[in-house]
Amino acid sequence: MLSWWAGIFTFSTVVAGVLLTNLVLSVFSSLSGYIATKEGLTYALAAEKVYGSVGVVVPSTWAGIVCIEWLAFSIGFVADGIVYTPGLPGIAYFMLAVSSPRSSQSPHTSA
């Protein structure tokens, strides 16, 4: 059984896409942070200064959506690699998520 991406792309194409996307997001984040730091502002305050209080919604929403989608894709891609590379059955994909260790107590609270 192939993973969802293996039927469409070769492994080298996926790796190239991941690296290119990481590069684009890194450049965008680095430039935004550098410009904001030079002004002594946070990213949110710098974006509001550039785009105005109404216009800041567009780039901020875009950045949030891209980051969340990229995180979700990365988690799925790694999980596919863990399950499908050694040839585990498809149910193992869900068993990994359910069987992850969870603490009932926060590490910051005392017992």
C-alpha positions, 0 to 999 in steps of 0.5 A, a space after each residue: 500500500 502506498 502513501 497518499 503522496 507516493 502515487 502522485 510524486 516521486 520521493 525526490 520531488 517531494 523532498 525538493 518541494 519540502 526544501 523549497 517551501 522551507 526556504 521560502 518560509 524561512 526567508 519570509 519569516 527572517 526578513 519580517 523579523 529583521 525589519 521588525 527588529 530594526 524598528 524595535 517592534 514585534 512582527 504584528 506591530 510592524 505589519 500594522 505600521 506597514 499595512 495599516 490597522 485594517 490592511 494588516 488582516 491580510 498578511 497576518 491571516 496569510 502567514 497564520 494559515 500558511 504556518 498551520 497548513 505547513 505544520 499539518 503537512 509536515 506531521 502527515 508526511 513524517 507519519 507516512 514515512 514512519 508507517 509506510 516505509 517499513 511496510 506497516 499496515 495502514 491502521 498503524 498510522 492511527 495507532 501512533 497518534 492514539 498511543 503517544 504518551 500523555 502525562 496526566 500532570 503538567 510538568 510545571 505543577 508539583 505532585 
